[in-house]
Structures are given as structure tokens and as C-alpha cells.
Amino acid sequence: MTLQVESTKLREGSQTLLEAKHHLHREGIGNATAPRDVGGGGYRWVVQLPIQFLVGYRDLNMRDAAHLGHAELLLLDDSWITRDELHQAVAGELIGVAATEPSGGSNLATASTTIAVPTPSGWELTGEKKWISRIEEAGAFVIFARVHDDIAAFYVRSTNEGLTRASLVPSGLTGWSWGSLVMNCARVRTTDMIGGATAGVSLFRRHFARYRPLVAATCLGAAAASIDHWVGFVLSRSDGGRVLMGGALEKIGQCRSRIILAISGLIAGALHTADPDPIWAKMAKAHSVEVALRAARSAARSMGAQSYEAEHPVRRILRDLEAFEYADGAVDPLFRSSGYAYVRQIADGDG
């Protein structure tokens, strides 16, 4: 299956990213870890981590260009394996996820403003989701909505007449569009529910247990790029970097060591499982973002005024990494969640 970029209204950056995604999927990279029976490469999930590291080194905005992204939610329901929607995603169609509500946070257990009401032919969704990446580029969204006392996930095409998309301007990660999604009696079929009416929270946790380590690897790749820009700056100085060399060498060594140990820990932790522990995934994402930010900030400070230019590579990396303090799980709540789990483990006598 071959996809083309059909919309002529997308920004040039979005168009380029979509074309890159379709190319990587055609070459077997973007779908390397998808099952063979849906057109993927069938490689183990851990293979995606070094791919994401290289993607981040190239450009953080390409973070979903080289893997299935949120389309992996469809793989968590066996009934979707033979459906065209999944095969389109494996071929490179972009799927967005709509979980966060305007009241803040993506804690699905407290989500209450997006409601799914049953109809004779399916469901009607009403409500609003906010801070959604790929709002204009996505061919479909997985929308989490309340069904009575539970949460369910629904596959909704972006062309659904009940959807209204509005763009917001982010301060980083500007390659993909970003915005909100309003549902006004958006009608979906019964078969467009993923995993059943009570499966939403479980699907969300399982999916992000796999997705967050990929984010972590991508951020570490971007941090590695900032180190190489830093080294280039030191070597390019007219004095050969001798004035900076002493302090810079120590800082470069520290930052590079942290990056190498962090990506090694990610790969080691993912080596023997395709279904990571959600708490480990939260720690991996939060820790890797902090390591990456520390490296990029050190590089920017060492490079002085030139790194303050808006389009300087290190400034762009730093701006994009700062977005990941919030995107795909804010760092502080992720650490708090892992701390809570550990305290409970000790209190229960399992430590």
C-alpha cells in the first residue's frame, strides 16, 4: 500500500515530515517493529530504540516519522489486525491521540468532559481534547472518552463531520502542528471502538509503556547532537579551543557519559520484553529528558551568545527538549508516580 500526501493546505514543514514518514515506511524502517502479518518488518520492539536515537540526532521533529506512533494502539486489539485502517497506518498514515482535556493532565481516570453516548448504529462523541500534536497532519485520531463509569478508546477519522480542529502555537516542537479537537456529536461506528467499553485506561497505560521509552531514546539522540555541535564549536575557535579546552573537556565528558549510560539502560531494560512495565517507562522518559536537557543546556552555556540565536541548532534542540518536560507525560508527575509505586512496594513488604 502506497500513501501520498494529499493535502495542499499543510505547512511546508509538515508536508516535508509527512513525506519523510511515508518514505521511511516504504523502506521498512517506519514499520520495522510492526507484525509481519500487517505488512511490518516483524523485528523485536527493542530495535526501535536505536532507530529513535538516530532520529533524535537528526531532528526531534521527526520523532514519529520512523515508527507507528499512536497507531500502535490499534495493535492492542486483535480484531483490528485485518482492518484496512491498521494497514494504512503501517504504510505510513499518521494517527494522533486525543487524551488530555482542557482542565489539564492526561489522567484518564479523572477525565469527564468528553462523553460517548450510545446510538442505534454506534456512538456519538461530545467534548474537547487539547494540546494534541499532529492536529492537522493526522489522518485519524484515537479519542479517549467516558462511557458511563469507564473510559473507552475510539478510532475517528479526521474528516468526521462532528470534529472541529483548532491550531495552537507551541514554543517548541514546531515541526508538527499542535492544537485542540472539539467533538460535537461526532458519530462513530460500533466497530470503531478499540478494545471494548471498559478498556480505555488499560490501553492507554500499555501503549504509553511502549511509547515513552521511544520518546526517551529520541531525546537522548538530540542531546548527543548538541554535544557534537559543542565539540565543533570548541575546535573551530581561533585558538584551537585551548582557552576553553580544560573546563569544556570535563563538561563534555560528563554529559556524553550520562547520555551513553542512559541509552544503554533503555536498551538493557527493553531487551527481554515487548510489554514494558509502565512505571519503568515513566522513569525512563523522565530521567532521559532530564539527562538530555542538562547536556543541551551545558552546550548552550559553553557556546555563549551564538547559541542564543533563535535558529542556532543547539537553541532549537534545547527548545524542543523543553517541550518534552510536558509532552507525553510531564516529568515531575512521572517521577512522583514512580516514587509512589516504590513507597507502596516497601510498605507492602515487597521491597
N, C-alpha and C positions, 0 to 999 in steps of 0.2 A: 504494500500500500504506500503510495507517494502522496505527500501533502504539499500544497502550495500556500504561500502567504497571500490570502485573498483580499484582505482589507487594504484600501488605499488611504485610509484615514489615520493610520498609526504613525507615531513619530518615527523619524529616521532611525533613532537608536533602537526602538522596539522592533522595527522591521528587520534591522540587522541581527538582533538577538534571536528572533524567530527563525530567520534563515539559517543562522548558525545551529540552532537546535535541530531543525529538520535535517541539515547536513550531517550532524553528529549521529542522529538516529539512523539515517540511511547507511552510514559507515559502521553501524553496530556498536557504537560507543555509548550513545544516549540510552540505549535499551540493553546494555551488556548484561545486567543482572535480572532482567525480566525473564520469566519462564520461556523455554523454547516453544511450548505449545501455543503461545500467543504471539510468536514472532521475535522473541528476545534471544539474547545470547546464552542464557541459562547459567551464567557464571555465579559464583557464590557472592553473597551480599558484601563481604569484606573487600572485594575487588573495587567497589565503588569509592572507598575511602581514598586510596591514592589518586584515583581519577579526579575526585573533588579537590584534592590538594593541588593538583596541576591546574585545574580550572581556576581556583582562587589565586594562584600565582599569576595567571594570565589576566583575569578581571573578575572581581567579585560579582559583577552584574550578570555573569554567565552561570551563576550558581545552579540554576535549574535547566541549563541548556544540555547538560551531559548526563542526565538521568531522568527517570519517570516523574520525579517530583511528587506532587499530591495525587497523581493518577494511581500511585501505589495503594491508595485507599480502596480502589476497585478490586485489587488483587486479594483483599482480605475477605471477600465474599465469593465463594466458589461459583455461585450462579452467574457471575459476570464473566467468567473465563471465555465463554464462547460468544460474547456480545461484541458487536461492531464498535461500540464506544471504547472498550478497552483496547481493541486492535488499533483504533485511531490514535489513542494515547501512546501506544508502543511505537507507532510510526512517527510520532513527534508532536501530536497536538498537545497544547498546554492546558492543564487543568488547574484552576485556582481553588483555594479553600476559604470558606467563609465561616468563621467560628466566633470571632471577637465581636462583642456588642458595644454600643456607644457608652454604656455605663462603665466599661473598662474591663480589661482582663479576658482571658480565654478559658476561664474555669467553667467548663460546660455544666458542672453540677449546679451552678448558680444562674445560668443563662435562662432568661424568662421572657424576653421581648420578641423573640422570633418563634412563631407558633405554627404548627402544622395541623390543619383541620381535615378530617377525612371527608371525601366526597364519593359519590357512586362509582366514579372512574379512577379515583386515586386520592390525591391530597391537594390542598391549597396552602401555600406558604405566605405568611404575612409577618413583616417585621423589618429590622435593619441590621446589617452587619457592617463593621467599619474597619479601617486600616487593613485593607486587603491588597496584597501585592498582585501584580499582573491583571489588574481590573479591566483593562481594555484588550489585552492580548489573549486572555483565556478563551478557549472555545467552549468551556463548560466550567461549572463550579460544583464542588461538594459543599452543600449547605447543611449546617447542623441546626436543628430546630426542635423545640419542645413538643412532645406528643404526650398529653396528659401529664403524668409524673415522671416521664422518662425523656431521653434525648435520642433522636434518630438522625441519620445522615441521608441526604437526598442528592442525587445527581441531577443537575439542572443546566440545560443548555443556555449559553449566554444570550441567545436570541429569543428566549422565553418572553412572551409579551408582558408578563407580570413583573419583570425585572427592570429596574432603573439603575444605571451606573453613574456615579459622580466621581470626578477625579479630585485628589488632594495633592498638594506639593510637598514631597518629603525633603528632608535636609541631607539625606544620603541615599545610596542605592537607587539612583535615579534612572537606571537603565530601563527597568520595567516600570509601567505606570502603577499608581497607588491610589486607593480611594475607598468609596463606600458602595454598598449594594442595598437597595431598598426593594422589598418584595411586597407587592400589592395584589393579593390573591393570585400568586403565581401558581399555575396548575401543573402538576407533575403526575405521571402515571404511577400506579401501584408498584409496577416493576422497577421504578426508578429509585426506590428506597434501597439503601445498601445495608445488608446485614440484619434487617428486622427493626421493629419499632423500639426495642429496648437496647439496641447495640451501639448507639452513638458514642457514649463515653468510652466504652471498651475499644471501639475502632480508633477513636482519637488518640488514646494512650498508646495503643500498639503501633499506630502509624508514626507518631512523633518519637517513639523509642527508636525507630529506624531512621527517621528524618533528621533529628537533632545531631547525631554523630556526623552526618554528612555536612551539615552546616559548620560543625566544629572543624572538620578537615578543610573545608573551603576557606574559613577564616585563617587557619594556620598557613595555608598556601599564600594568602595575601600578605601575611606577616613576613613570610620568607622573602617575598618580592621586595618589601620595604627594606629588609636587611641588605639585599643586593643593591638597591638604589643607594643605600647608605655607604656601602663599600665603594661603589663607583664614585660617589662624592669625595670620599677621603682620598682616593687615588688620583682624582682629577685636579686636586689643588696644586697651585704653582710651586709649593714647597714639597710636593710629593706626599703631602699628608703628614709630614714629620711632626708639625706642631700639634696636630690632633691625635696622632697615632697612639700615644700611650693610653689616654682615657678612652678613646674610641675602641681600641682593641679589646679592652676589658668589657665594655658595654656590648659590643658586637658578639663577643664570645658568650656572654651571659644570655643575651636574647636568643641567639641561634641555638644554644643548648636547650633552653626551655621549649623552643619550637620543636626540635628534634625529639625530645623526650615526650612531649605532648602527642605528636602524631604517632610515635611508636606505641604509646599507651593506648591510643584509639584503636590501632590495628590489632594489638595484642588482645584487647578486650573484645573485639568483634570477630576474632579468628575462628572461634568454635561455636558461634551461634548466628542464626539468621533472624532471631527474635530477641533482641537485646532487652535487658532489664530496664524499665522506664526510669528508675532512679539513677542508674549508671549513665543513661543517656542524658539526663538533666545535668549531672555533674560534668560530663564530657563537654557538653555545649557551653556551660557557664565558665568552666575552667579554661577551655580553649580560647574563648572570646577574650578573657582577661589576659591570657598569655599573649595573644595577638595584639591587643591594644597596647600593652606595655612595650612590645617591640616597636610598633609603629610610632608611638609617642617618643620613644627614645631616639629613633631615627630622625623624626621631625625636629626635635630639640637640637640634636647634634648638627643638623644641616643648616640651621639658622634661618635667616629671612627668606631665602629662596623657597623653603618648604612651606611658607605661608601663602604663596601664590595659590589661588583657588584651583588651578588646573595642574599644579605640580603632582606627579604620580604619587608621592608619599602622602600629600594632603588629601588626595582623592581616596587613597586606601584608608586613611585614618577616618575620614568622614563616613565611608561605607561601613567600616568596622564598628563605629559608634552606633550605627543603626542596629547592629546585631546585639547591642545591650538590651534591646527591647524586642526585636523581631524574633519569632519562633520560640518565644519564652523569654521573659525578662530575666536578666542574670540574677538579681537579688532573690526573687521568689524561687528560682530554680535551686539556688544554694540553700534557701530556707527549707524547701521541700526535702532535699537530701539530708539536711541536718535533722529535721523532724523524724524522718524514717530511721536514722541511726539511733536517735534517742529512744524511740519506741522499741527498736530492736534490743537495746540494752535493758530497757525497763521490763521487757517481756522475757528476759533471761536467755536471749539467743545470741548475745554478743560474745 
